[in-house]
Amino acid sequence: MSNIKLYNLNNLKNAVGGDKKELKEMIALFVDTLSELLTEIETGIKEGDMAKVASAAHSAKSNIDMLEVKSSFIKMKEIEVLAKAKEELEKIPRLFDAVKTEMKQVIEGLKREIK
Amino acid sequence: MSTLKIFIVEDDPFYGELLKRHLSLNPDNQVYLFKTGKECLKNMQLNPDFISLDYGLPDISGLEVMKKIKLTHPHVPIVIVSGQEDVKTAIDLLKEGAYDYFTKTADTKDRLWNAVNKVREHKALHDELDELKEEVTKKYAYEKSIIGKSEAIKQVYRLIDKAVRTNITVSITGETGTGKELVAKAIHYNSPRAKKPFVAINVSAVPGELIESELFGYEKGAFTGANTRKIGKFEQADGGTLFLDEIGEMDMGMQAKLLRVLQERELTRIGGNTLIPVTARIIVATHRDLAKEVQAGNFRQDLYYRLLGLPIEIPPLRQRKGDILVLSQHFIKTFAKENKMKQKTLTKAARDKLLGYPFPGNVRELKAIIDLAMVMADGEVIDEEHIIFKTSSDITDFLLEENTLADYTKKIIRYYLNKNNGNVIKTAKQLDIGKSTIYRLLKNNEL
């Protein structure tokens, strides 16, 4: 695994005014919220519920952007657009797998930060 | 700094918490986080000063929430935060009254921070303005601004009281320095129009050819030199009060134009075509007897009757001598307070000197005399010598004393005797009267 961080915590640090305790709380909240959203997208894909996929991707996209995980942000945005337009739906699972893999690494890294 | 109540309406737990914590970094922000539109609407009784509203809420759309808020809280600034970069939606929301529209990006929290600061500055200015208006209202509480205990002043209070309850035109008459503008302001600031503008114009101070543009304004290009549109006094006083001081000095041509505007309750700017409604209340003042001016053909009768409304006559100070000492005391107190000095007292001789003076300049003159006396008197008392009348021996002022002919005769003889160091023969010769007359008056202590 590369030692280069996939994410940037500067926005979060800035949002809590540099308070370490609050930063940990916000990281934990990010991990919980994003995990739930990823599960929702996964369920939506399985059930063919594109409205659910679009809605969860919409929220996840902004949260991922906050941590500046650029490639996942772009993919999540694409998932949202495709799900909303119900076009090229076959692309969605592949895009989602890529996001999920990257975000898994991000979440692991974040969990280490708050240990 | 005053506390700002902020509502964040955001269904995403992470994003909502992030915004809440960021805005809470300023201890003057009291931040509430709601996850649904319904929750926000339910808490509107808390009267937020700022709302950050997510456009895509799970229960009601951001637009619907905003419309409902605007029904009960039309002035609260609402910033819509949306994950969509949709220009059309943004424009529609701004048209519906949104304060701003932010797309969710990494710097949204900073943009919100700036928006909140702007609202805080605006609120601070607004609060300051309200306080100032309150102060002005207090300042023009008429018992505090128009001082006096005489029956004549009490009658002025009674008439002001009647004037503030309606929109009737008020015509104030009184000599210079009696406080006509003070009465006009007292009416305005105690009336329901108090929070709207009070605009005053002294007709005699504006050259005749400029008065029309001053009152009605003009459009750009209306005449050479009209480079921009000018809003006239009538429009400036929209919903408030327009005070036309020294209305008796207005020329006949302008009187006709004013009459038409007052009759139609609408005007057009010079060079313009648009009819602008006149909503200002009119108060006029003059030192002249307008009825006499009408008789003399100097003032239009129809305008006179339109302006007469509720007449308030402010009596000259010499006709309410009882108020001289009350006013003097008030001016001593005010001057001492303004200049951080100790208050001073008037000796009996100083009081007598004041009471014996006709005050052709009325209350304004008395104030100037007392201010000067406060400066001239070194100790804690104001004596006769500190009361300095600057009025010249102008015959008009002299006649304002309204004495009998016998009294005037004695005053004249006394003046010349003092001038001639008590030389009776020289005085008699100068005045072409018999020296025995002067001796007789001296003998009887009448001089």
Interface residues (C-beta under 8 A of the other chain):
Chain A: N11 L12 N14 A15 V16 G17 E22 M26 L29 F30 D32 T33 L34 S55 H58 S59 K61 S62 N63 D65 M66 E68
Chain B: D11 D12 P13 F14 Y15 E17 L18 R21 H22 L25 G56 G83 K104 T105 A106 K109
